[in-house]
Amino acid sequence: MKKWLAIGNILAVVGIVFFIIQPFRTAPPTPNVTAGEVSIPTTEGSYCWDGLLSGGCVDKAYSSVVTMAGEEQPTSVSPGEKITVTFNKKPQKIGAEKWVGEEQVESVNMKNHTIVVPDEKGVYVYHLVAHWKQGDGSYVFSVEVK
């Protein structure tokens, strides 16, 4: 009986390690983007990732960040609302920029993985680039301030 209990414990630890560390993953983690309790869909862009058994880069061809965001409808948010960006594996560094139309882009200051949307009504596209030891990934999402 003790032997089976020990084997069960070992398998549980191995399972937890693979779930948390994910050494065989071939792509970067997908972000969980939320505004309060509302989940905001994201579109994955190009990335490079080195897994335990394989690695490489994937280039996704989009004419622009705004076009990439067009795969999902903008999520309605309130003026000044906070958007939280989390990953199941915390990145070493994450950068963000805000797009308004195809031409107007500006860097976004993220504090504690949080973005505060503008008070002005309109559609805003956010482009995220996250960096881990194993590589990097890019993502976009859009919101409409109403």
C-alpha positions, 0 to 999 in steps of 0.5 A, a space after each residue: 500500500 505504501 508503495 502505491 502511495 509513494 508512486 502516486 505522490 511522485 506522479 502528482 509532483 511530476 504532473 504539477 511540474 509539467 503543468 507549471 513549468 511546461 518544458 515541452 511547450 512550443 509557443 509562448 503563453 497566451 495572456 489572460 486580458 480582463 476588464 473587471 470580470 470581463 474577458 477580452 479576446 486577444 490575437 496572437 502575433 509572431 513569436 519565437 520560443 525555445 521548448 525542451 524538445 523543439 523551438 523556432 519562430 513563427 511569423 504571422 503576416 498581418 498588414 498592420 497591428 490594427 488589421 491583426 486586432 480586427 480578428 476580434 470585435 472590440 470589447 466595450 469598456 468604461 472611460 478610465 477602466 483598468 485592464 489587467 494582463 496576466 500570463 500563467 508564466 510571468 514574463 520577465 518583461 512586457 511592453 505595450 503600445 496603444 494604436 488609434 487608427 493606422 497611424 497614431 501609436 504611443 507607448 503605454 505605461 503598464 504598472 503591475 500588468 495593468 493598463 488604464 484606458 483613456 477617458 475619451 470615447 473611441 476604439 483603441 488597439 493595444 499591442 503587447 510584446 512579452 519576453 521570457 527566458 525561452 523567447 517572446 510573443 506578441 499579442 493584440 486586443 481592442 477595446 471601445 471606450 463608451 
